[in-house]
Amino acid sequence: MLILARLKARAFGRLPVRLSLRNIGIVVAFWTFLGTYSAVQAHVAFTLAGKKNSWGNAFFSELTYCYTACLLTPLVVAIARRFPIERAHWLRNLFIHLAIMPVFSAVVKFIYDVVFSPPNSYLRQGFTFTKMLWSIVNYSDFGAILYGLTVALYYTLEYWQRYQRESLRAAQLQTQLAQAQVQTLKMQLHPHFLFNTLHSISALIQEDPESAETMIARLSDLLRRALDQSATQEIPLRDELDFLNLYLEIERTRFEERLKVDYDIDPAALDALVPNMILQPLVENAIRHGIADRTENGRISISARKRANDLLLKVEDNGSGIPARAVLSLKEGVGLTSTRGRLERLYGSGQRLQLEAPSAGGLIARIVLPFVAAGEWSHAQN
C-alpha cells in the first residue's frame, strides 16, 4: 500500500540524541520532578523525626541540588555517548559508569555547597576537609542515583528516536517496494496492450491497408501519450478518458459501425485521481468478449460517478455475455490481473474490482476507488 508514502529516505546507524528545545524541556522537567519528589520526601522524613524543615526550605534545598546536577547533564550525556551500554563492550562500559558515579556525586555536592552554602553547610560551621568529605559521602548514594537516572534518561531518548527513525525507514522501504510492484504490474500491461493492438492492425493490413495505416498513426499517438505518463501512477479522470478515447479510435477503425461508445460521466468526477491506464483493460475485455463476435450494434457504456467519498467507474457491454463460471477465468487474464494488483497495492482494502455477467447478456466491470481530487493528497505520490 502506498498510503505510507510522504517519507524521506536516509541511511542511519546509531544516532545521538539531538539538542532541541523539546529535549531540553524533557531534561528540565526530569530534574524538576526529581527535585520535587526529593523535597516532599525530605519534608516528610524531617517531620516524622520531630525536626523542623519547612516546605520552602525543603523545596529550595532539593530543587537547587537537582538543578546543580542538571547543569552537568551535557557532561553525563557525553560520557553515556562515549561509553554506550550496548552489546559491544557493555560490561566494561557498565563498570566505567559505576566508577564515574561517585565522582559525579562529589562534584555536584561540592558545587552545591560552594554556590548555595546552606545554613548547615560545613562552609558556615568551620571548614575542615573532614567535614567536606563527610558531606560528600552522605550525599553519595543520592548523587549516584541521579547519575544513573540521567544515563537512563539519555538512553531512553536515544532509543526512542532511533526507533522512530527506523520505523520511518521501514515505512519508506515498504512504500518503495509497493511502488516497484505497481510499476512492474503496469509494465506487464503495456506490452500486453501493445501486442493486442498490433494484432488488430495486422488483421487489417491485407483487407484494408488504408485503415491499417490510420491505426498505426493513432497507435503512435497513443504510445507517445503512454510514454509521457509512464512515471505517473495516478492521473485525473479527464486525462484517463482522453487516453481511452485514443485507444477507442483505433478500435473504431477496426470495427467501424459495429462499435458504439456511450459516455455517462459525472462532471464532479472529472478531477478525481485514478490509476493511469485503469479503464483500458476493462474496455479491451468488453470488446474482445462482448463486441468482437457481433455483426452489428455493438455498444460499450462507460460511466463515472462520485458517491460520498468514493469514485465509481463502470464499463458495460451489450455482448452475448459469458457463463458465470467463465468470469473467474476472465479475472485471471493478464490485463485484469495487473489491474487488480495495481488497485490492491495503491489503495489496499479501500478499492473493489468486480465483474458481473447478467443473465440478460453482456458483461459489467465495476471499480470503486477512494475519491481524491487532483491537487489533493494522492496515494501514489512520494
FENJOSUL-V90259 format. One record per residue. RES is the residue in three letters. PHI is phi in degrees with one decimal (* if undefined). PSI is psi in radians with two decimals (none if undefined). D_CENTER is the distance of its C-alpha to the mean C-alpha in Angstrom with 2 decimals. Layout:
RES/PHI/PSI/D_CENTER
RES/PHI/PSI/D_CENTER
//
This chain:
MET/*/2.31/9.22
LEU/-89.8/0.13/7.61
ILE/-64.6/-0.32/6.14
LEU/-83.4/0.15/2.58
ALA/-68.8/-3.05/4.43
ARG/82.2/0.60/6.09
LEU/-124.1/2.61/6.22
LYS/-104.7/2.19/9.81
ALA/-78.4/2.50/11.17
ARG/-162.8/2.23/14.14
ALA/-73.8/2.55/16.36
PHE/-154.8/2.75/17.75
GLY/-118.4/-2.24/20.27
ARG/-84.1/1.94/21.84
LEU/-102.1/2.38/21.07
PRO/-75.0/2.77/23.53
VAL/-65.1/2.29/22.92
ARG/-81.1/2.55/22.84
LEU/-77.7/2.01/25.63
SER/-146.6/2.84/24.32
LEU/-59.8/-0.61/25.86
ARG/-64.2/-0.81/23.50
ASN/-68.7/-0.64/24.63
ILE/-62.8/-0.73/28.20
GLY/-61.6/-0.69/28.10
ILE/-63.9/-0.75/27.00
VAL/-63.9/-0.82/29.89
VAL/-62.5/-0.75/32.44
ALA/-63.1/-0.66/31.47
PHE/-61.0/-0.85/31.78
TRP/-70.5/-0.58/35.27
THR/-64.1/-0.72/36.32
PHE/-63.0/-0.79/35.54
LEU/-63.1/-0.72/37.53
GLY/-65.5/-0.71/40.37
THR/-65.0/-0.79/40.53
TYR/-60.7/-0.76/40.56
SER/-65.4/-0.64/43.22
ALA/-65.8/-0.78/45.29
VAL/-62.8/-0.76/45.40
GLN/-63.5/-0.73/46.31
ALA/-65.4/-0.76/49.02
HIS/-62.5/-0.77/50.54
VAL/-65.1/-0.75/50.75
ALA/-62.8/-0.75/52.20
PHE/-65.2/-0.72/54.83
THR/-63.4/-0.78/55.75
LEU/-65.2/-0.49/56.25
ALA/-86.2/0.03/58.38
GLY/76.1/0.37/60.54
LYS/-107.5/2.69/59.58
LYS/-89.1/2.31/58.65
ASN/-160.2/1.71/55.23
SER/-64.6/2.81/54.04
TRP/-60.5/-0.74/50.47
GLY/-60.0/-0.77/50.52
ASN/-67.8/-0.69/51.81
ALA/-63.7/-0.80/49.38
PHE/-68.1/-0.72/46.34
PHE/-62.5/-0.78/47.69
SER/-65.3/-0.86/48.52
GLU/-75.7/-0.68/45.35
LEU/-67.3/-0.72/42.88
THR/-65.6/-0.62/44.61
TYR/-64.1/-0.80/44.58
CYS/-68.8/-0.62/40.84
TYR/-70.3/-0.50/40.15
THR/-64.0/-0.74/42.33
ALA/-65.5/-0.58/40.13
CYS/-61.3/-0.63/37.09
LEU/-62.7/-0.43/38.53
LEU/-92.0/0.06/38.43
THR/-56.9/-0.76/34.73
PRO/-57.4/-0.64/33.80
LEU/-66.4/-0.74/36.46
VAL/-64.6/-0.71/35.17
VAL/-62.0/-0.72/31.60
ALA/-62.3/-0.70/33.07
ILE/-67.3/-0.76/35.00
ALA/-62.8/-0.62/32.09
ARG/-71.6/-0.62/30.07
ARG/-73.8/-0.57/33.15
PHE/-124.7/1.24/33.87
PRO/-68.3/2.46/30.63
ILE/-90.9/1.36/31.27
GLU/-126.0/-2.99/29.24
ARG/-56.5/-0.82/30.42
ALA/-75.1/2.07/32.37
HIS/60.3/0.53/35.54
TRP/-65.6/-0.66/34.29
LEU/-68.4/-0.78/37.82
ARG/-60.0/-0.81/39.42
ASN/-66.3/-0.57/36.93
LEU/-63.3/-0.75/37.41
PHE/-65.9/-0.59/41.15
ILE/-62.6/-0.76/40.60
HIS/-65.0/-0.69/38.78
LEU/-63.8/-0.60/41.58
ALA/-73.1/-0.55/44.10
ILE/-77.9/-0.45/42.42
MET/-50.9/-0.93/42.28
PRO/-66.2/-0.54/46.00
VAL/-66.4/-0.79/45.97
PHE/-59.1/-0.81/43.15
SER/-60.5/-0.77/45.04
ALA/-64.4/-0.74/48.29
VAL/-64.8/-0.76/46.83
VAL/-62.9/-0.79/45.20
LYS/-66.9/-0.68/48.45
PHE/-65.5/-0.80/50.62
ILE/-60.9/-0.74/48.61
TYR/-61.1/-0.82/48.65
ASP/-64.6/-0.68/52.40
VAL/-72.9/-0.76/53.19
VAL/-76.9/-0.82/51.07
PHE/-99.0/-0.45/51.60
SER/41.0/1.21/54.80
PRO/-62.6/2.84/54.96
PRO/-55.6/-0.59/58.50
ASN/-90.9/0.21/58.65
SER/-71.3/2.57/57.54
TYR/-64.0/-0.33/59.89
LEU/-70.1/-0.40/59.95
ARG/-101.3/-0.13/61.97
GLN/-121.0/0.58/64.13
GLY/87.3/1.67/65.60
PHE/-68.3/2.30/63.27
THR/-141.8/2.71/63.70
PHE/-66.9/-0.51/61.42
THR/-64.7/-0.79/61.92
LYS/-62.2/-0.73/60.63
MET/-61.9/-0.75/57.62
LEU/-62.3/-0.79/56.92
TRP/-66.5/-0.63/57.23
SER/-61.7/-0.73/54.99
ILE/-69.8/-0.73/52.25
VAL/-64.4/-0.68/52.81
ASN/-63.0/-0.47/52.71
TYR/-102.2/0.11/49.20
SER/-64.3/-0.67/47.97
ASP/-66.0/-0.76/46.28
PHE/-65.5/-0.74/44.40
GLY/-64.4/-0.66/43.42
ALA/-65.0/-0.71/42.23
ILE/-62.4/-0.74/40.05
LEU/-62.3/-0.70/38.56
TYR/-63.0/-0.83/37.81
GLY/-60.5/-0.72/36.14
LEU/-67.0/-0.63/34.03
THR/-65.1/-0.77/33.00
VAL/-62.3/-0.73/31.94
ALA/-63.2/-0.70/30.05
LEU/-62.7/-0.76/28.27
TYR/-59.7/-0.85/27.30
TYR/-66.0/-0.59/25.91
THR/-62.1/-0.82/24.01
LEU/-65.7/-0.72/22.29
GLU/-65.1/-0.83/21.77
TYR/-68.7/-0.57/20.32
TRP/-66.3/-0.78/18.01
GLN/-67.4/-0.63/16.67
ARG/-65.7/-0.71/16.54
TYR/-61.6/-0.75/14.65
GLN/-62.9/-0.74/11.95
ARG/-68.2/-0.68/11.88
GLU/-69.9/-0.62/11.99
SER/-64.2/-0.70/9.15
LEU/-62.2/-0.79/7.11
ARG/-66.3/-0.72/9.05
ALA/-63.6/-0.68/8.77
ALA/-64.2/-0.69/5.08
GLN/-70.9/-0.67/6.17
LEU/-60.1/-0.68/9.33
GLN/-65.2/-0.69/8.28
THR/-63.8/-0.78/6.99
GLN/-63.3/-0.67/10.30
LEU/-64.0/-0.76/12.20
ALA/-62.7/-0.70/11.42
GLN/-63.2/-0.73/12.47
ALA/-64.0/-0.69/15.46
GLN/-64.5/-0.75/16.38
VAL/-62.3/-0.76/16.39
GLN/-64.9/-0.64/18.45
THR/-63.0/-0.79/20.75
LEU/-62.7/-0.67/21.45
LYS/-66.2/-0.70/22.11
MET/-70.4/-0.44/24.49
GLN/-67.1/-0.63/26.26
LEU/-70.3/-0.69/26.91
HIS/-60.2/-0.93/28.48
PRO/-64.5/-0.58/31.35
HIS/-61.8/-0.83/31.96
PHE/-63.3/-0.78/32.40
LEU/-63.6/-0.74/34.47
PHE/-60.7/-0.79/36.70
ASN/-66.2/-0.66/37.50
THR/-67.7/-0.75/38.29
LEU/-63.9/-0.60/40.53
HIS/-63.2/-0.71/42.23
SER/-64.1/-0.69/43.05
ILE/-66.1/-0.76/44.47
SER/-61.9/-0.54/46.55
ALA/-68.4/-0.38/48.07
LEU/-97.6/-0.25/49.41
ILE/-58.6/-0.74/50.73
GLN/-79.8/-0.71/54.04
GLU/-78.1/-0.71/54.43
ASP/-147.7/1.40/53.27
PRO/-57.4/-0.63/52.60
GLU/-64.9/-0.75/52.17
SER/-66.5/-0.64/49.39
ALA/-63.2/-0.70/47.77
GLU/-64.9/-0.70/47.89
THR/-63.0/-0.72/46.28
MET/-64.4/-0.67/43.47
ILE/-64.1/-0.73/42.89
ALA/-63.0/-0.75/42.64
ARG/-70.1/-0.59/40.16
LEU/-62.8/-0.68/38.14
SER/-59.1/-0.79/38.04
ASP/-62.3/-0.69/36.63
LEU/-66.3/-0.77/34.08
LEU/-67.5/-0.64/32.91
ARG/-61.6/-0.75/32.78
ARG/-64.1/-0.73/30.51
ALA/-64.2/-0.71/28.29
LEU/-67.7/-0.66/28.08
ASP/-62.0/-0.52/27.28
GLN/-108.0/0.25/24.21
SER/-64.1/-0.51/23.31
ALA/-92.2/0.01/20.17
THR/-102.0/2.18/18.97
GLN/-80.5/-0.68/16.95
GLU/-127.2/2.48/17.83
ILE/-136.1/2.80/21.04
PRO/-61.1/2.60/23.08
LEU/-58.6/-0.63/25.29
ARG/-60.4/-0.66/28.38
ASP/-71.0/-0.64/27.52
GLU/-64.1/-0.66/26.88
LEU/-68.8/-0.63/30.29
ASP/-62.6/-0.76/31.94
PHE/-63.2/-0.75/30.75
LEU/-62.7/-0.65/31.93
ASN/-65.5/-0.61/35.26
LEU/-61.0/-0.76/35.83
TYR/-63.3/-0.74/35.44
LEU/-67.7/-0.50/37.76
GLU/-62.5/-0.65/40.33
ILE/-64.3/-0.78/40.63
GLU/-69.9/-0.58/41.12
ARG/-65.8/-0.62/43.60
THR/-61.7/-0.63/45.62
ARG/-76.1/-0.78/45.83
PHE/-97.1/-0.22/46.59
GLU/51.9/-2.16/48.36
GLU/-75.3/-0.12/49.58
ARG/-75.1/-0.23/48.24
LEU/-121.8/2.09/44.69
LYS/-120.3/2.51/43.85
VAL/-126.3/2.25/40.42
ASP/-111.4/2.40/39.77
TYR/-114.7/2.35/36.80
ASP/-133.4/1.51/35.94
ILE/-112.0/2.17/32.95
ASP/-69.5/2.16/31.99
PRO/-54.9/-0.55/31.87
ALA/-68.5/-0.25/28.95
ALA/-95.1/-0.17/26.91
LEU/-64.3/-0.53/27.65
ASP/-91.3/0.02/24.77
ALA/-68.7/2.46/22.17
LEU/-80.3/2.32/19.54
VAL/-134.1/2.71/20.20
PRO/-60.5/2.44/19.40
ASN/-60.0/2.30/21.90
MET/61.6/0.70/25.06
ILE/-85.6/-0.50/24.18
LEU/-88.7/-0.49/27.71
GLN/-57.9/-0.79/29.83
PRO/-62.7/-0.59/29.68
LEU/-68.9/-0.75/30.62
VAL/-66.7/-0.69/33.51
GLU/-60.2/-0.74/34.59
ASN/-65.6/-0.67/34.89
ALA/-62.0/-0.69/36.82
ILE/-69.2/-0.81/39.21
ARG/-66.4/-0.74/39.73
HIS/-100.4/-0.20/40.23
GLY/-120.2/-0.58/41.61
ILE/-105.8/-0.58/43.37
ALA/-57.5/-0.59/44.58
ASP/-89.6/-0.07/47.40
ARG/-85.0/2.54/48.65
THR/-93.1/-0.24/51.68
GLU/-166.1/2.88/51.04
ASN/55.6/0.63/49.04
GLY/-75.3/2.35/45.64
ARG/-139.8/2.37/43.03
ILE/-121.7/2.31/39.24
SER/-112.3/2.24/37.58
ILE/-120.4/2.17/34.10
SER/-132.8/2.70/32.65
ALA/-144.3/2.34/29.53
ARG/-138.6/2.45/29.09
LYS/-92.6/2.17/26.76
ARG/-130.7/1.87/26.84
ALA/54.4/-2.04/25.20
ASN/-100.3/0.23/21.42
ASP/-119.1/2.77/21.93
LEU/-115.5/2.22/23.39
LEU/-108.7/2.14/26.18
LEU/-115.1/2.42/27.45
LYS/-141.0/2.36/30.67
VAL/-124.5/2.13/32.89
GLU/-132.1/2.45/36.33
ASP/-123.9/2.87/39.47
ASN/-109.2/0.54/43.08
GLY/-69.4/-3.09/43.82
SER/-71.7/-0.20/45.87
GLY/86.4/3.02/42.78
ILE/-133.4/2.71/41.96
PRO/-60.3/2.58/42.56
ALA/-57.5/-0.61/39.84
ARG/-69.5/-0.33/39.73
ALA/-84.3/-0.19/38.99
VAL/-62.2/-0.66/35.74
LEU/-62.1/-0.80/33.98
SER/-67.0/-0.55/35.16
LEU/-65.3/-0.67/34.19
LYS/-63.2/-0.42/30.55
GLU/-89.8/0.10/30.59
GLY/-68.3/2.83/31.57
VAL/-58.1/-0.83/29.58
GLY/-61.3/-0.90/28.65
LEU/-73.1/-0.56/27.50
THR/-63.9/-0.78/25.82
SER/-65.3/-0.71/23.68
THR/-62.2/-0.81/23.05
ARG/-63.7/-0.71/22.03
GLY/-64.4/-0.72/19.71
ARG/-63.0/-0.77/17.95
LEU/-61.3/-0.74/17.67
GLU/-64.8/-0.69/16.26
ARG/-78.8/-0.47/13.49
LEU/-81.6/-0.67/12.70
TYR/-124.8/-0.04/13.14
GLY/59.3/-2.29/13.48
SER/-80.8/0.01/16.18
GLY/-85.9/0.26/16.27
GLN/-134.6/2.83/18.74
ARG/-146.8/2.46/22.27
LEU/-128.1/2.05/24.72
GLN/-127.1/2.45/28.27
LEU/-115.2/2.40/31.62
GLU/-135.5/2.31/34.84
ALA/-111.3/1.62/38.40
PRO/-61.9/2.61/40.75
SER/-65.0/-0.44/44.23
ALA/-77.0/-0.13/45.73
GLY/112.6/2.97/44.16
GLY/81.6/3.12/41.37
LEU/-141.5/2.43/37.68
ILE/-121.1/2.22/34.80
ALA/-114.9/2.23/31.14
ARG/-121.8/2.43/28.63
ILE/-126.8/2.33/24.92
VAL/-119.0/2.20/22.91
LEU/-128.0/2.74/19.60
PRO/-64.1/2.37/17.63
PHE/-83.2/2.04/19.51
VAL/-133.5/2.12/17.75
ALA/-76.1/2.60/20.28
ALA/-57.6/2.37/20.20
GLY/98.4/-0.33/19.15
GLU/-90.5/-3.09/16.63
TRP/-62.9/2.34/12.85
SER/-117.0/2.55/12.45
HIS/-67.3/-0.42/10.40
ALA/-105.1/-0.04/11.47
GLN/-75.4/2.79/11.28
ASN/-155.5/none/9.53
//
